[in-house]
């Protein structure tokens, strides 16, 4: 069994999540997020789309935030025709987020084009994708509930666990088997939520895995407790 894991975004930075796992010639993409930041820099990075979409066997979406789902339409544009696996709530939220992005890009193109025309400048900027591309993308999403193991390739079993981050957010556990009966479990946590939040369930406890790709944005610090946060909120609102 040959397994290769690499990242095309959100490695040594905190946006644009794209992670690829290759198993014996089959490729699975975990998340396809957009880079966020200053307009020119983000646009340049998002247009440099390095995912070999036409070579993918499956796509897994951990949750709907723009930095994890924002470039999913680019997959279809670049030749991906397969399934995108996500929880039902993630599909619904990602639909809203991607559609909103398409509309914002269309308005930007219209506004910037008018500004360029006033200055007598040539304007060539175009949106990365449009609303029709989003509709096609959403039609590729196959919903899978938490704790419902599903084969996404002949030898890769996917199971979602609640990440406790936003509605529908998940950790993806991939169980990989080969013809000799060997098994390797790989977990992608996506973004993890805190425990004891008011309206979101606590993150699930994962089963034992062999490898874990873990969110580490806050890995070098401790969050304040919910009680401390409420006390600070009360203090601010009383001023």
N, C-alpha and C positions, 0 to 999 in steps of 0.2 A: 504494500500500500504506500503510495506516494502522496503526501499532503504538503501543499505550499500555501502560506497565508501572507498577504501583503495588503497595504493600505494605499489608497489614492486620494485620501483626504482625512482630516481630523487626526493625523499623526503629527505630533509636535505642534499642534494648533487645535483650536476648539470649535471648528466649523467645517462644513463640507464633508460629512461622514460618508466614506465609500470604502468598503473592505471586501476583498476577494479571497475566497478559499477555493483552491484547485485540488481535486482529488482524482488521481489516475486519469487525467485528461479532461475531466468535467469541471466546469467553473460555476460557482455560485457567488452572486454579489449580495452583500449585506448592506442595505441602505444605499441611497443615491442622493445625498444632500447637496444643497447649494452652498457656496461660500458666501458669507455675509461680511460686510464691512464697508469701507469707502467705495463709492460707486465704481470708479474706474478700475480699482484693484479687483473688486469682486467680479465685475463683468469680464475682465481679462481671464481670471481663473476659471470662471464658469464656462467660458467659450473654449478653453483648453480642455476639452472633454476626453479624458484618456481611457475611459472604459471601453473595452472591446465588446460592444453590445451584441454584435452578431455571433460572438463566440460563447455567450452565456447559456447555461442550461436552466438556470432558475434565478430568481431575485427574491430576497427576503427583506421586508420593511419592518423595523422594530417599533417605530412610532411616527407620528405625523408631523412633528416639528420641521420647519422649512430647511434647517441644516441637516436633516436626515431624509427628507422626501422631495425637496425642491427641484431636483433635476431628473426625476423619474421620466418625464416626457421626452427627455433627450435619448433615452434608451430606444424607444420606438422609432424616433427620428433616425437613429443610427443603426437600425436593423434588428432590434430585439422584438421577437414576436411571441415569446413564451409567457409563463405565469409570473405574477408578482404576489407573493404570499404575505398576508397581513391579517391582524384581527379585524373583526367587523367595524369596531369603533375607529380604528386607525384608517381603514379605507374611507369612511365617511368624512373624517377630519382632513385627511390628505387631499381629498377631492376639493374641499373648500379652500385649502391653502394653495394648492396648485392653480386652481381657477382664479383666485385672487391675484396670484403672481402673474398669470397671463394677462389679466386686465390691466394691472399696473404697468407692465411692459408695453402694452398697446398704447396706453395713455402717455407714457414717457416718449415713445416713438413719435406720437402726434405732436406733443409739446416741443420736443427738441428739434423736430423737423421744421416747425414754424419759426423757432428761434434762429435756426440756421438760415432759413430763407430770408428773414429780415436783415441778416448780416451779409447776405449774398454768398454764403458758404455752401459747399457741397455736403450733403448729409447722407451717410450710407448705413448708419446704425440700424439694426433690425432686432426685434425681440428674439429670444432664444426659442420660444415656442408660443403657440396660440391656444385658444380655447378648444379648438378641434383636436389638437394634440393631447390636451388634458383628458378629453372625453375618451379618446382611444386608450390612454394609459389606465384610466379607471376601469375600463372594460377588461383590462388584463389582470386586474386584481382578483385573486381567489382568497376568500376569507376563511380563516382557520381560528377557531376558538381556543382559549387557554386549555392546556392539558389534553389536547386532541392530536396525538402523534400522526403525522402525515408524510408520506414519501414525496419528496420534491425532485429526486432523481432515483434511478433504480437502486442505488446503494446509499442514499442519504435520507435519513428520517429527521423531520423537523418537529420540534415541540415548543410551543410558546408558553412562557411563564410570566406572570404579572410583574412588571418592573416598578409599579407604584409611582410613576413619574407624571403622566397625564392620562386622560381617558384612553384606554386601548393600548397603552404602552406595554412593551413586552421585552423579555429576554429570550433569545433564540438559542435553543440547544440542538445541535446537529449530531446525530448518531450515525457514524460512518462505518460501513461494513465492507469487507472485501470477500473474494471468492474462497479464501482459505479460512473464513470464519473469524477473522480478527475484527475487533471493534474499537473505535476511537470516538470519544465524545468531546465535542468542542462547543463552548458556550460564548455567545456574544451578548454582553449585558445591555447594549444600547445605553441610554441615559437612565440612571437609577434615581428613584425617589427616596424621600426620607420616611421614616416610620412615624406613625401616630399623627398623620395629617387628617384634617377634618373630613374631607370629602373624597379622598383617594385611598384605596386599600394599601396596606403595607406591601412592600416587595415580597414576592414569594421566596422561599428557601429553595435554592437549586439542588438537584441531585448531584452526586459526585461526578465530576468531569475530569478529563485528562488535560485539557487546555482551556484557558479562559482569556478572552479579549475583553478587557475591563475599562469602563470609563474612569479616567483618572484626573479630571479637571480639578476636583477638590480633594485629591488624594493626599495632599500634604497638610491638611488642616481639619479641625473638627467644627461641625456646624453648631451654632447655638441651639439650646433646647427650645421647644415650642413655648415653654413657660417664659423664658427670657425674651423671646420675640414678642409675645403678647404684652409683656410688661413694657417693652420699648414702644410698642404701638400705642398703648394706653398713655404713656408719658407724652408722646408726640401729639396725640389728639387732644390732650388737655391744655396744650399751650395756646 
